């Protein structure tokens, strides 16, 4: 254990010396938050759609926006500003994305964002960015993300594609089932130790049941294993000083 910890520490030190940041993985809630995308091309459009999927209030600044952006604006899905970016456009934003083909504009956006304390992503320029985006896919509420810390987006995408093929929609169904079981147990004042969950989540067998459409059987199996695993299900009082679920 000590050896593994030392090895991880050495690896992190090597990364820092190579000037590659050690990024902090985070899931950010931007629902209802103002997010500004500067740029009007294909890449900018992808960023806009990604932000909309997360429930953000999106503003786009571009003198020549993509047709897709114009359509989103017509539907009132985004606020579109038909002009070049100018200082002040990021006011009250939570996130800024610079996606123009003019490096100086991207620099200006990054500078203003950092000055205002706004998270900023400059497409294809991690050095100007305060955050970068992983290659990811979703299965319901399950998000699988892969990042190379910006050193090889192609490899991150390749790994993500590989995982995407092997992790089907049955994982979303399983997650939904587990969530329902957790909620039901909480309502009954029961708690499940974290180790118990890890032991009883036999993914191979549960996924097979999901693939066969045997959701009820999977629920029965899950609850049975929780009850028999060294007293896995206990009263909430047994865990009041310990984080559970």
N, C-alpha and C positions, 0 to 999 in steps of 0.2 A: 504493500500500500504506500509506504514512504517512498519507495523507489519510483512508483508510478507518478506520485505527486511531484517529485523532483524532476522527472522527465518532462512532465507537462509544463512546469515552470521554465525549464531550459528552452523548450520549444517556443513559449511565449516571448522569452527574452530575445531569441533569435529573430522572431517576427518583428519585434519592436526595432531592433537594430537595422532591419532591412527596410525600415520606413513604411511598412505596411501596417495600417491601424488594426488594432484588435477591436472589431466592431461589437457593440452591445446588441444582441438580438432582442427585439421588442415587438409586441403586437400593439399597434396604436389605434385608438378609437377616434376616428375623425368624422363620425356621423354628425351632420349639421354644422360642421366647421368650414370656414372659408379657406379654400385652397386655390392658389393662383398658378396657372400654367402660362408661361411666356413662350410663344412659338406656335406655329400653325401647320406644321408638317405631319407626316404619317406617325412619327415617333411621339410627337406631342399629342396626337389624337389617341394613341394607345394609353398614354398617361392619363388623359382626361377620362377615358372610359373606365380605367382602373379606379380612379378616384370616385367616380359616380357609383361604381359597384359597391363602394364602401360607405355610401350615403353622404359624401361631402357636398358642400355648396361650391361649385367650381366656377371660377372666373378665368377666361382665356383672353390674353392680350396678344394680338397679331394683326398686322396690316393686310395679310393675305392668308386668311384661315382656310384650312382644309374644308372641302365640301361637307364632310361628315360633321364638322363643328358647326357649320352654318345650319345644318338640319337640326342639330341638338339645340341650337339657339332658337330656332323657329318653334321648337316644342317646349321652350322655356326650361330646358334641362340644364342649361348653363347660361352664364352671363358673358356675352362676347363683346370685347372692346376692339373695334376695327382701327387700330393705329399701332405705332411702334411703342415699345415699353418706355415708360418714364418713371423717374423716382417718385415714389408715393403710391404706386400701384399695389404694393404689398401690404399696405396698411391693414391691420387687424387680421392678417392671414395666419393660419396655423402652419401651413406648408406652402413652399414655393418650389416650382419646377421650372428650370431654365432649359429649353429645348429648341434653341434657334441655331442657325448655321453661322452666326456671327459671334465669334469668341468674345469680343469686347462687350457685347450685350449680355452674354452669359456671365461674364465677370462682374458686371455692374449689378445684375440681379443677385448674384451670390454675395456681393459686398453689402448690399442693402439688407438682405435677409439676415445676415450674421449681425449686422449693426442693430437690427430690430429684435434679435433673439428668435428668429423664425427658422424652423428646420428647412433646409434647402437641398435639392438634388439637381446637380448640373449633369445632364445626360452625357455619358462617355467621358466624364472628368471627375473622378473620385477626389482629386486633390482640392477642387473647389467646393465639393459637396460636404455637408454635415451628416448626410446619411446616403446610403445606396440601397437599391432594391434587390432582393434575392430573386432567383428563378423559382417560381412556385406554382402550385395548382391546389384546387380545393375539392374536397369530397364532403359536401354539406358544410358542417361547422368545423370539419377537420382541414387544417391547412398544412401542407408539406412544403417546406422551403429549403432551397439549397443555395449557398453562397460561396464564392471563392475569394471573398474580400476584394473583388474587383480585379483580381490577377488573371482570371481566365473565365469570363462569362460563358464562353463556348462549352467548357467542361461542365460548368454548373448547369447549363441548359441540357447537356447530354445526360447527366445524372438524373435531372428532373424528369426528362422524357422517359428514361428507363423505369423510374419509380412510378410514373403516371400509368404506364402500361400494366404494372403488376398490382397496383392498388386501385381496385374498382369501386363502384358505387356501394357495394356491400359494406364498405368501411363506414360510409355515411349512415347506413341503416344501423350498423352495430353501435356507432357513437350515439345515435338517437335512443337506442334501447338502454344503453348504460346510463345516459342522462336521466331517463325516466325512472330507472331503478334507484339511482341516487336520490332523486327528488322524493320518491315514495318513501324511502327509508328515513329521510330527514323529517318528513311530515309525521312519521310515527315515532320520532324522537330517538331514532337509532343512528349509530355511527359505525363506520367501517374504517379500520386502520389502513393506512396507505400500503403497507406491506401485504395486507390481505388482498387488496385489489390487484397488486402485481402478480400474486400467486394464482389467483382464480381466473385471471384474464388469459385463458388458453386461446390465443388468437386463431390458430389453425382450425380448431374444432368449432369455435364460434363463427368464424367466417364461412365455413362449410355450411353451417345451418342457415346463415343469412343468404347464401347463394341458392339454397334450396327453398327459400321462402318460409323457413320454419322459425319465425321470430318468437312465437310463444314458447316453443321448446327451448330456444336459446335462453329466454328469460328464466324458465324453470331451472335449467342447468346452472345458470349464473347464481341465482338465489340459493340453490342447494349447496353450491360450493362455498359461497360466502358464509353460510350457516355452519358448515362443517370444518372450515379452515380455522383451527385453533380458536374457536369462539370469535370468528371474524366479525359478526354483527353483535354489537354491544349497545347498551343504553348510552345516551348522549353524556350522562354524568361521568362515565368512565373516561371521557375524552375532553372534559371541559378545559383542561390545561394543555391540550395537545391539538395541533391542527389535523383535521381529518378530511376525508372525502377528497 
